[in-house]
């Protein structure tokens, strides 16, 4: 079974058949999820503008602080870090469990149409 979940469209597509479902509980940073149950592999596509802050050592600031401390005969500083944004890239997934919730909603959407 091939599953595509497109958050902005509130759309779940299973084996080429698309239905509108509630995706309000899906992380807003996610644009889409693609999953193939025959290979147990998939991918999460994030919204391009979404970033996460990560700690990164600022080596240039460390070097400058060390030079200044040596000139002033003071104790050398330890590591200096800064928080920098890093764009989220696509990530692979290998667990159908998270996708199964949306497939169940996809099935329920068809049943509600029949009534």
N, C-alpha and C positions, 0 to 999 in steps of 0.2 A: 504494500500500500504506500503510495506517495502522497505526502501531506504538505501543503503550503498554508501558512498562517500569515495573513497580511494585516497588520495592526491598523494602519490608517484607514483601511477600507472595511474594517470589521468583517473580514472575509476568511473563511476556511475552505480550502480546496482539497478534496480527497479524490485521488485518481481522476483528475480532470473535471470533477463536478464541484462547483462552488456554491456556497450558501453563506448568507449573512448571519453572523452569530455575535454574541456579546463578548468583547475582548477587553472590557474595562479593567479587568484585574491583571492584564499583561503589562509588564514593565514598560513605561512610556519611552524608554531608551531603545526598545526593540522595534525595528521596522518590520522585519519578517522572520519567519522560521521555516526552513525547508527540512523535511525528514523523509527518509526512505526506509520503511520497516523491513524490506527484504535484505538490506545491507546493514541495518541498525546504525546508520550514519546520517548526520544532518548538519545543518549550519544555522547559526543565529546571525542575522544581519542587523547591525545597530544603526540607528539614525546617525548620519555622518557628523553632525555638529555636536553630538554627545561626547563629553570627555570625562575622564576620571582623574582625580588628583592623586599623584604618587609622590612619595618621598624620593628625592634624588640627591646624591652628594654633589655639592657645588665645589668642584676641585679648584677652580680659579679663585673663588673667595677664600678657600682654605690656604692656598699658596700666598695670596696677598696678606692675609691675617698672620701667617707664619713669618713672612718677611718683615712686617711691621713689628711684630713681637720681638724678633731677633734684634732689630735696630734699636728698640727701646729696652733691651735686656729684660723682657718680661717673659712669663711662662707662655709656651706655645699653645695655641688653641687646639681643641680636639676636632673631630669631624664636623663640618658645617653642612646642613641639609636645607633644602628648600622644597616647597610643594609646587609641582609643575603639572599642567594639564597634559594628558596623553590621550589622543583620540583612541576610541575603542575600535578594534578591528573585528572582523568576522571571527566567530569562534565555532569550532566543531562541537557537535553533541553526539552522544552515543546511547542516550537513554530515552526510550519512547514514553516513559511515565509522564513526563511533563506535557507532552504533546497529546496524550490520550484524553485529557480533560476536554480539550478543544474538539477532538474527534467526536466525543460523546455529545457535545453541544451541537455539532454539525448534524449528527444523526437525529437529535431531538428537533432540530429546525425542520427537517423533512416531515417528521411525524406531526408537527403542529400545522404544517401546510395542508396535510391530508384531512384534518378535522373541519 
